[in-house]
């Protein structure tokens, strides 16, 4: 009747979409215009619905579930980085596996994480 698990991991990772506007809302729907051009050009683009991979569900002390996700994020003209986030359950939705993500780069030891 009651789910007593605190964590549920996914192997392989579960394909999902993350609604970044729910995760990182911009106050009052207004956009900050006093941002230097270099930041606008090279900063992280975290908005809209983004493809991601879910690593796990984690249960909070109040009973809610949050998702641990792995999101490829575009960095201006520098390519992609991968960001690990914990997001509310309401911010993710299932994604078909055929939507490709960028290749994960290797770290300075030559292995992927």
N, CA, C and O atoms as a GROMACS GRO file, in nm:
protein
  452
    1UNK      N    1   0.081  -0.119   0.000
    1UNK     CA    2   0.000   0.000   0.000
    1UNK      C    3   0.086   0.126   0.000
    1UNK      O    4   0.058   0.219  -0.075
    2UNK      N    5   0.190   0.130   0.083
    2UNK     CA    6   0.276   0.247   0.088
    2UNK      C    7   0.413   0.212   0.033
    2UNK      O    8   0.466   0.104   0.059
    3UNK      N    9   0.471   0.303  -0.043
    3UNK     CA   10   0.604   0.283  -0.100
    3UNK      C   11   0.707   0.329   0.002
    3UNK      O   12   0.712   0.448   0.034
    4UNK      N   13   0.788   0.238   0.053
    4UNK     CA   14   0.887   0.270   0.156
    4UNK      C   15   1.025   0.301   0.099
    4UNK      O   16   1.116   0.336   0.173
    5UNK      N   17   1.041   0.287  -0.032
    5UNK     CA   18   1.171   0.315  -0.091
    5UNK      C   19   1.205   0.463  -0.080
    5UNK      O   20   1.116   0.549  -0.084
    6UNK      N   21   1.333   0.492  -0.066
    6UNK     CA   22   1.379   0.631  -0.060
    6UNK      C   23   1.447   0.673  -0.189
    6UNK      O   24   1.455   0.792  -0.220
    7UNK      N   25   1.497   0.575  -0.265
    7UNK     CA   26   1.567   0.603  -0.390
    7UNK      C   27   1.533   0.494  -0.491
    7UNK      O   28   1.520   0.377  -0.456
    8UNK      N   29   1.518   0.535  -0.616
    8UNK     CA   30   1.503   0.440  -0.725
    8UNK      C   31   1.597   0.485  -0.836
    8UNK      O   32   1.579   0.594  -0.891
    9UNK      N   33   1.695   0.403  -0.870
    9UNK     CA   34   1.791   0.439  -0.974
    9UNK      C   35   1.753   0.374  -1.107
    9UNK      O   36   1.683   0.273  -1.111
   10UNK      N   37   1.801   0.435  -1.215
   10UNK     CA   38   1.775   0.385  -1.350
   10UNK      C   39   1.907   0.348  -1.417
   10UNK      O   40   1.996   0.432  -1.431
   11UNK      N   41   1.918   0.222  -1.459
   11UNK     CA   42   2.031   0.176  -1.539
   11UNK      C   43   1.973   0.087  -1.647
   11UNK      O   44   1.924  -0.021  -1.615
   12UNK      N   45   1.976   0.126  -1.773
   12UNK     CA   46   2.033   0.249  -1.824
   12UNK      C   47   1.951   0.370  -1.782
   12UNK      O   48   1.838   0.357  -1.734
   13UNK      N   49   2.009   0.488  -1.802
   13UNK     CA   50   1.940   0.611  -1.765
   13UNK      C   51   1.810   0.624  -1.842
   13UNK      O   52   1.800   0.581  -1.957
   14UNK      N   53   1.711   0.684  -1.779
   14UNK     CA   54   1.577   0.698  -1.837
   14UNK      C   55   1.569   0.829  -1.916
   14UNK      O   56   1.598   0.935  -1.861
   15UNK      N   57   1.530   0.824  -2.045
   15UNK     CA   58   1.519   0.947  -2.123
   15UNK      C   59   1.398   1.030  -2.079
   15UNK      O   60   1.287   0.978  -2.070
   16UNK      N   61   1.421   1.158  -2.052
   16UNK     CA   62   1.315   1.249  -2.008
   16UNK      C   63   1.336   1.386  -2.072
   16UNK      O   64   1.441   1.415  -2.129
   17UNK      N   65   1.233   1.468  -2.061
   17UNK     CA   66   1.243   1.611  -2.089
   17UNK      C   67   1.235   1.683  -1.955
   17UNK      O   68   1.163   1.640  -1.865
   18UNK      N   69   1.308   1.794  -1.942
   18UNK     CA   70   1.303   1.877  -1.822
   18UNK      C   71   1.252   2.014  -1.861
   18UNK      O   72   1.305   2.077  -1.953
   19UNK      N   73   1.149   2.061  -1.793
   19UNK     CA   74   1.096   2.196  -1.814
   19UNK      C   75   1.180   2.292  -1.731
   19UNK      O   76   1.152   2.314  -1.613
   20UNK      N   77   1.282   2.350  -1.793
   20UNK     CA   78   1.374   2.438  -1.721
   20UNK      C   79   1.307   2.566  -1.674
   20UNK      O   80   1.356   2.629  -1.580
   21UNK      N   81   1.198   2.606  -1.736
   21UNK     CA   82   1.127   2.725  -1.691
   21UNK      C   83   1.059   2.701  -1.556
   21UNK      O   84   1.035   2.796  -1.481
   22UNK      N   85   1.029   2.575  -1.523
   22UNK     CA   86   0.979   2.540  -1.390
   22UNK      C   87   1.093   2.529  -1.290
   22UNK      O   88   1.079   2.568  -1.174
   23UNK      N   89   1.206   2.477  -1.336
   23UNK     CA   90   1.320   2.455  -1.247
   23UNK      C   91   1.388   2.586  -1.210
   23UNK      O   92   1.420   2.609  -1.093
   24UNK      N   93   1.410   2.672  -1.308
   24UNK     CA   94   1.477   2.802  -1.288
   24UNK      C   95   1.390   2.914  -1.344
   24UNK      O   96   1.424   2.972  -1.447
   25UNK      N   97   1.279   2.945  -1.278
   25UNK     CA   98   1.191   3.049  -1.332
   25UNK      C   99   1.256   3.187  -1.326
   25UNK      O  100   1.328   3.219  -1.231
   26UNK      N  101   1.228   3.266  -1.428
   26UNK     CA  102   1.273   3.405  -1.428
   26UNK      C  103   1.165   3.486  -1.359
   26UNK      O  104   1.047   3.477  -1.395
   27UNK      N  105   1.203   3.564  -1.259
   27UNK     CA  106   1.108   3.638  -1.176
   27UNK      C  107   1.008   3.720  -1.254
   27UNK      O  108   1.045   3.805  -1.334
   28UNK      N  109   0.881   3.695  -1.231
   28UNK     CA  110   0.773   3.775  -1.288
   28UNK      C  111   0.763   3.769  -1.439
   28UNK      O  112   0.695   3.853  -1.499
   29UNK      N  113   0.828   3.673  -1.503
   29UNK     CA  114   0.822   3.665  -1.648
   29UNK      C  115   0.905   3.771  -1.718
   29UNK      O  116   0.900   3.782  -1.840
   30UNK      N  117   0.980   3.849  -1.642
   30UNK     CA  118   1.063   3.953  -1.701
   30UNK      C  119   1.203   3.901  -1.726
   30UNK      O  120   1.254   3.817  -1.651
   31UNK      N  121   1.263   3.951  -1.829
   31UNK     CA  122   1.399   3.911  -1.863
   31UNK      C  123   1.496   4.019  -1.821
   31UNK      O  124   1.468   4.138  -1.839
   32UNK      N  125   1.608   3.980  -1.767
   32UNK     CA  126   1.710   4.077  -1.727
   32UNK      C  127   1.779   4.126  -1.854
   32UNK      O  128   1.835   4.047  -1.929
   33UNK      N  129   1.774   4.258  -1.876
   33UNK     CA  130   1.834   4.314  -1.998
   33UNK      C  131   1.972   4.372  -1.973
   33UNK      O  132   2.046   4.396  -2.069
   34UNK      N  133   2.009   4.396  -1.848
   34UNK     CA  134   2.138   4.456  -1.817
   34UNK      C  135   2.246   4.349  -1.800
   34UNK      O  136   2.320   4.350  -1.702
   35UNK      N  137   2.252   4.258  -1.895
   35UNK     CA  138   2.352   4.151  -1.891
   35UNK      C  139   2.458   4.182  -1.996
   35UNK      O  140   2.423   4.213  -2.111
   36UNK      N  141   2.586   4.176  -1.960
   36UNK     CA  142   2.690   4.204  -2.058
   36UNK      C  143   2.679   4.113  -2.181
   36UNK      O  144   2.636   3.998  -2.170
   37UNK      N  145   2.719   4.164  -2.295
   37UNK     CA  146   2.710   4.090  -2.421
   37UNK      C  147   2.786   3.958  -2.415
   37UNK      O  148   2.740   3.858  -2.470
   38UNK      N  149   2.901   3.956  -2.349
   38UNK     CA  150   2.980   3.833  -2.342
   38UNK      C  151   2.905   3.724  -2.264
   38UNK      O  152   2.916   3.606  -2.297
   39UNK      N  153   2.829   3.763  -2.162
   39UNK     CA  154   2.750   3.666  -2.086
   39UNK      C  155   2.636   3.613  -2.172
   39UNK      O  156   2.610   3.493  -2.173
   40UNK      N  157   2.569   3.702  -2.244
   40UNK     CA  158   2.461   3.658  -2.334
   40UNK      C  159   2.514   3.565  -2.441
   40UNK      O  160   2.446   3.471  -2.481
   41UNK      N  161   2.636   3.591  -2.490
   41UNK     CA  162   2.694   3.511  -2.597
   41UNK      C  163   2.746   3.376  -2.547
   41UNK      O  164   2.726   3.274  -2.613
   42UNK      N  165   2.812   3.374  -2.432
   42UNK     CA  166   2.881   3.254  -2.386
   42UNK      C  167   2.817   3.183  -2.268
   42UNK      O  168   2.861   3.075  -2.229
   43UNK      N  169   2.713   3.242  -2.208
   43UNK     CA  170   2.651   3.183  -2.090
   43UNK      C  171   2.573   3.056  -2.121
   43UNK      O  172   2.548   3.023  -2.237
   44UNK      N  173   2.535   2.986  -2.015
   44UNK     CA  174   2.457   2.863  -2.029
   44UNK      C  175   2.316   2.895  -2.075
   44UNK      O  176   2.256   2.992  -2.029
   45UNK      N  177   2.264   2.815  -2.164
   45UNK     CA  178   2.127   2.832  -2.213
   45UNK      C  179   2.037   2.730  -2.143
   45UNK      O  180   2.027   2.615  -2.185
   46UNK      N  181   1.973   2.775  -2.036
   46UNK     CA  182   1.887   2.689  -1.954
   46UNK      C  183   1.745   2.743  -1.957
   46UNK      O  184   1.702   2.813  -1.865
   47UNK      N  185   1.672   2.711  -2.062
   47UNK     CA  186   1.533   2.757  -2.071
   47UNK      C  187   1.455   2.663  -2.161
   47UNK      O  188   1.511   2.590  -2.242
   48UNK      N  189   1.324   2.668  -2.145
   48UNK     CA  190   1.238   2.583  -2.226
   48UNK      C  191   1.244   2.438  -2.184
   48UNK      O  192   1.291   2.405  -2.074
   49UNK      N  193   1.197   2.351  -2.271
   49UNK     CA  194   1.198   2.208  -2.246
   49UNK      C  195   1.325   2.150  -2.305
   49UNK      O  196   1.351   2.165  -2.424
   50UNK      N  197   1.404   2.082  -2.222
   50UNK     CA  198   1.534   2.031  -2.264
   50UNK      C  199   1.538   1.879  -2.249
   50UNK      O  200   1.489   1.826  -2.150
   51UNK      N  201   1.597   1.809  -2.347
   51UNK     CA  202   1.614   1.665  -2.331
   51UNK      C  203   1.716   1.636  -2.222
   51UNK      O  204   1.812   1.711  -2.205
   52UNK      N  205   1.696   1.528  -2.150
   52UNK     CA  206   1.786   1.492  -2.040
   52UNK      C  207   1.778   1.342  -2.017
   52UNK      O  208   1.703   1.271  -2.084
   53UNK      N  209   1.858   1.295  -1.922
   53UNK     CA  210   1.853   1.156  -1.879
   53UNK      C  211   1.833   1.154  -1.729
   53UNK      O  212   1.906   1.220  -1.654
   54UNK      N  213   1.734   1.077  -1.685
   54UNK     CA  214   1.708   1.067  -1.541
   54UNK      C  215   1.792   0.956  -1.481
   54UNK      O  216   1.790   0.842  -1.528
   55UNK      N  217   1.866   0.992  -1.376
   55UNK     CA  218   1.951   0.896  -1.307
   55UNK      C  219   1.878   0.827  -1.193
   55UNK      O  220   1.902   0.709  -1.165
   56UNK      N  221   1.787   0.900  -1.126
   56UNK     CA  222   1.720   0.841  -1.009
   56UNK      C  223   1.602   0.926  -0.966
   56UNK      O  224   1.587   1.042  -1.004
   57UNK      N  225   1.517   0.862  -0.883
   57UNK     CA  226   1.418   0.932  -0.802
   57UNK      C  227   1.471   0.932  -0.660
   57UNK      O  228   1.530   0.833  -0.615
   58UNK      N  229   1.452   1.043  -0.588
   58UNK     CA  230   1.489   1.049  -0.446
   58UNK      C  231   1.368   1.103  -0.370
   58UNK      O  232   1.299   1.193  -0.416
   59UNK      N  233   1.345   1.045  -0.253
   59UNK     CA  234   1.231   1.087  -0.172
   59UNK      C  235   1.276   1.186  -0.065
   59UNK      O  236   1.374   1.162   0.005
   60UNK      N  237   1.202   1.296  -0.053
   60UNK     CA  238   1.231   1.398   0.047
   60UNK      C  239   1.165   1.361   0.180
   60UNK      O  240   1.079   1.273   0.185
   61UNK      N  241   1.205   1.428   0.286
   61UNK     CA  242   1.150   1.399   0.419
   61UNK      C  243   1.002   1.429   0.429
   61UNK      O  244   0.934   1.375   0.517
   62UNK      N  245   0.949   1.515   0.341
   62UNK     CA  246   0.805   1.544   0.344
   62UNK      C  247   0.724   1.451   0.255
   62UNK      O  248   0.604   1.469   0.238
   63UNK      N  249   0.792   1.350   0.196
   63UNK     CA  250   0.722   1.251   0.114
   63UNK      C  251   0.724   1.279  -0.036
   63UNK      O  252   0.693   1.190  -0.115
   64UNK      N  253   0.760   1.400  -0.076
   64UNK     CA  254   0.766   1.432  -0.219
   64UNK      C  255   0.885   1.362  -0.284
   64UNK      O  256   0.982   1.327  -0.218
   65UNK      N  257   0.873   1.342  -0.416
   65UNK     CA  258   0.981   1.283  -0.495
   65UNK      C  259   1.047   1.391  -0.580
   65UNK      O  260   0.979   1.480  -0.632
   66UNK      N  261   1.179   1.383  -0.594
   66UNK     CA  262   1.254   1.469  -0.685
   66UNK      C  263   1.334   1.379  -0.779
   66UNK      O  264   1.367   1.266  -0.745
   67UNK      N  265   1.363   1.431  -0.896
   67UNK     CA  266   1.437   1.355  -0.996
   67UNK      C  267   1.580   1.405  -1.006
   67UNK      O  268   1.604   1.525  -1.015
   68UNK      N  269   1.675   1.312  -1.006
   68UNK     CA  270   1.815   1.345  -1.034
   68UNK      C  271   1.832   1.327  -1.184
   68UNK      O  272   1.816   1.218  -1.237
   69UNK      N  273   1.867   1.437  -1.253
   69UNK     CA  274   1.877   1.433  -1.399
   69UNK      C  275   2.015   1.481  -1.445
   69UNK      O  276   2.085   1.552  -1.373
   70UNK      N  277   2.049   1.440  -1.564
   70UNK     CA  278   2.176   1.470  -1.629
   70UNK      C  279   2.138   1.545  -1.757
   70UNK      O  280   2.083   1.485  -1.849
   71UNK      N  281   2.166   1.677  -1.763
   71UNK     CA  282   2.118   1.761  -1.872
   71UNK      C  283   2.236   1.814  -1.955
   71UNK      O  284   2.326   1.877  -1.900
   72UNK      N  285   2.237   1.790  -2.089
   72UNK     CA  286   2.337   1.855  -2.172
   72UNK      C  287   2.294   2.000  -2.195
   72UNK      O  288   2.180   2.026  -2.235
   73UNK      N  289   2.384   2.093  -2.169
   73UNK     CA  290   2.352   2.236  -2.176
   73UNK      C  291   2.445   2.303  -2.276
   73UNK      O  292   2.567   2.286  -2.270
   74UNK      N  293   2.387   2.379  -2.367
   74UNK     CA  294   2.466   2.453  -2.465
   74UNK      C  295   2.532   2.573  -2.398
   74UNK      O  296   2.468   2.646  -2.322
   75UNK      N  297   2.660   2.592  -2.428
   75UNK     CA  298   2.739   2.701  -2.369
   75UNK      C  299   2.781   2.798  -2.478
   75UNK      O  300   2.896   2.796  -2.522
   76UNK      N  301   2.691   2.881  -2.522
   76UNK     CA  302   2.726   2.977  -2.625
   76UNK      C  303   2.788   2.908  -2.744
   76UNK      O  304   2.734   2.811  -2.797
   77UNK      N  305   2.904   2.958  -2.787
   77UNK     CA  306   2.971   2.898  -2.902
   77UNK      C  307   3.079   2.798  -2.860
   77UNK      O  308   3.162   2.759  -2.943
   78UNK      N  309   3.079   2.756  -2.734
   78UNK     CA  310   3.182   2.664  -2.683
   78UNK      C  311   3.138   2.519  -2.682
   78UNK      O  312   3.214   2.433  -2.636
   79UNK      N  313   3.022   2.488  -2.732
   79UNK     CA  314   2.977   2.350  -2.733
   79UNK      C  315   2.883   2.319  -2.618
   79UNK      O  316   2.795   2.399  -2.585
   80UNK      N  317   2.902   2.202  -2.557
   80UNK     CA  318   2.810   2.152  -2.455
   80UNK      C  319   2.884   2.118  -2.327
   80UNK      O  320   3.000   2.078  -2.330
   81UNK      N  321   2.814   2.134  -2.215
   81UNK     CA  322   2.860   2.077  -2.089
   81UNK      C  323   2.743   1.995  -2.034
   81UNK      O  324   2.629   2.013  -2.077
   82UNK      N  325   2.771   1.908  -1.942
   82UNK     CA  326   2.666   1.827  -1.882
   82UNK      C  327   2.649   1.867  -1.737
   82UNK      O  328   2.745   1.871  -1.661
   83UNK      N  329   2.525   1.897  -1.699
   83UNK     CA  330   2.494   1.947  -1.566
   83UNK      C  331   2.404   1.845  -1.496
   83UNK      O  332   2.305   1.798  -1.552
   84UNK      N  333   2.441   1.810  -1.374
   84UNK     CA  334   2.357   1.723  -1.292
   84UNK      C  335   2.271   1.810  -1.202
   84UNK      O  336   2.322   1.896  -1.130
   85UNK      N  337   2.140   1.789  -1.207
   85UNK     CA  338   2.045   1.869  -1.130
   85UNK      C  339   1.949   1.778  -1.055
   85UNK      O  340   1.927   1.663  -1.093
   86UNK      N  341   1.892   1.831  -0.949
   86UNK     CA  342   1.780   1.768  -0.880
   86UNK      C  343   1.661   1.859  -0.904
   86UNK      O  344   1.664   1.977  -0.868
   87UNK      N  345   1.556   1.805  -0.964
   87UNK     CA  346   1.442   1.886  -1.006
   87UNK      C  347   1.313   1.827  -0.951
   87UNK      O  348   1.307   1.707  -0.923
   88UNK      N  349   1.208   1.910  -0.935
   88UNK     CA  350   1.080   1.857  -0.887
   88UNK      C  351   1.021   1.757  -0.987
   88UNK      O  352   1.044   1.769  -1.108
   89UNK      N  353   0.947   1.662  -0.938
   89UNK     CA  354   0.886   1.560  -1.023
   89UNK      C  355   0.799   1.622  -1.132
   89UNK      O  356   0.792   1.568  -1.243
   90UNK      N  357   0.734   1.734  -1.102
   90UNK     CA  358   0.645   1.799  -1.198
   90UNK      C  359   0.720   1.858  -1.317
   90UNK      O  360   0.659   1.888  -1.419
   91UNK      N  361   0.852   1.874  -1.306
   91UNK     CA  362   0.930   1.938  -1.412
   91UNK      C  363   0.980   1.839  -1.517
   91UNK      O  364   1.041   1.881  -1.615
   92UNK      N  365   0.954   1.708  -1.499
   92UNK     CA  366   1.002   1.612  -1.600
   92UNK      C  367   0.886   1.539  -1.665
   92UNK      O  368   0.779   1.524  -1.606
   93UNK      N  369   0.911   1.495  -1.788
   93UNK     CA  370   0.814   1.414  -1.861
   93UNK      C  371   0.891   1.312  -1.945
   93UNK      O  372   1.008   1.335  -1.977
   94UNK      N  373   0.828   1.199  -1.982
   94UNK     CA  374   0.897   1.096  -2.059
   94UNK      C  375   0.941   1.147  -2.196
   94UNK      O  376   0.878   1.236  -2.254
   95UNK      N  377   1.049   1.090  -2.246
   95UNK     CA  378   1.103   1.126  -2.378
   95UNK      C  379   1.129   0.997  -2.455
   95UNK      O  380   1.174   0.898  -2.398
   96UNK      N  381   1.100   1.000  -2.585
   96UNK     CA  382   1.132   0.885  -2.671
   96UNK      C  383   1.283   0.872  -2.682
   96UNK      O  384   1.354   0.973  -2.686
   97UNK      N  385   1.332   0.752  -2.688
   97UNK     CA  386   1.477   0.726  -2.692
   97UNK      C  387   1.544   0.775  -2.819
   97UNK      O  388   1.666   0.793  -2.820
   98UNK      N  389   1.468   0.798  -2.927
   98UNK     CA  390   1.532   0.833  -3.054
   98UNK      C  391   1.582   0.977  -3.058
   98UNK      O  392   1.652   1.014  -3.153
   99UNK      N  393   1.549   1.059  -2.959
   99UNK     CA  394   1.601   1.196  -2.954
   99UNK      C  395   1.743   1.189  -2.901
   99UNK      O  396   1.765   1.157  -2.785
  100UNK      N  397   1.840   1.219  -2.988
  100UNK     CA  398   1.981   1.205  -2.950
  100UNK      C  399   2.027   1.321  -2.864
  100UNK      O  400   1.987   1.436  -2.883
  101UNK      N  401   2.113   1.289  -2.768
  101UNK     CA  402   2.182   1.390  -2.688
  101UNK      C  403   2.323   1.404  -2.741
  101UNK      O  404   2.374   1.312  -2.806
  102UNK      N  405   2.388   1.518  -2.716
  102UNK     CA  406   2.528   1.531  -2.758
  102UNK      C  407   2.612   1.424  -2.689
  102UNK      O  408   2.576   1.374  -2.583
  103UNK      N  409   2.724   1.390  -2.750
  103UNK     CA  410   2.816   1.294  -2.689
  103UNK      C  411   2.877   1.354  -2.565
  103UNK      O  412   2.914   1.471  -2.563
  104UNK      N  413   2.887   1.273  -2.462
  104UNK     CA  414   2.948   1.322  -2.338
  104UNK      C  415   3.099   1.327  -2.357
  104UNK      O  416   3.161   1.227  -2.394
  105UNK      N  417   3.159   1.444  -2.332
  105UNK     CA  418   3.304   1.454  -2.348
  105UNK      C  419   3.377   1.374  -2.240
  105UNK      O  420   3.319   1.343  -2.136
  106UNK      N  421   3.501   1.342  -2.265
  106UNK     CA  422   3.580   1.272  -2.165
  106UNK      C  423   3.640   1.374  -2.069
  106UNK      O  424   3.659   1.490  -2.105
  107UNK      N  425   3.669   1.330  -1.947
  107UNK     CA  426   3.734   1.420  -1.852
  107UNK      C  427   3.885   1.419  -1.879
  107UNK      O  428   3.930   1.353  -1.972
  108UNK      N  429   3.961   1.490  -1.798
  108UNK     CA  430   4.105   1.501  -1.827
  108UNK      C  431   4.181   1.371  -1.800
  108UNK      O  432   4.300   1.364  -1.829
  109UNK      N  433   4.116   1.269  -1.746
  109UNK     CA  434   4.180   1.138  -1.730
  109UNK      C  435   4.147   1.047  -1.848
  109UNK      O  436   4.197   0.934  -1.856
  110UNK      N  437   4.064   1.096  -1.939
  110UNK     CA  438   4.033   1.017  -2.058
  110UNK      C  439   3.919   0.919  -2.042
  110UNK      O  440   3.899   0.833  -2.128
  111UNK      N  441   3.842   0.931  -1.933
  111UNK     CA  442   3.728   0.842  -1.913
  111UNK      C  443   3.601   0.925  -1.903
  111UNK      O  444   3.605   1.043  -1.869
  112UNK      N  445   3.490   0.863  -1.934
  112UNK     CA  446   3.363   0.932  -1.918
  112UNK      C  447   3.308   0.903  -1.780
  112UNK      O  448   3.341   0.802  -1.719
  113UNK      N  449   3.224   0.992  -1.734
  113UNK     CA  450   3.162   0.973  -1.601
  113UNK      C  451   3.021   0.926  -1.617
  113UNK      O  452   2.952   0.904  -1.518
   0.00000   0.00000   0.00000
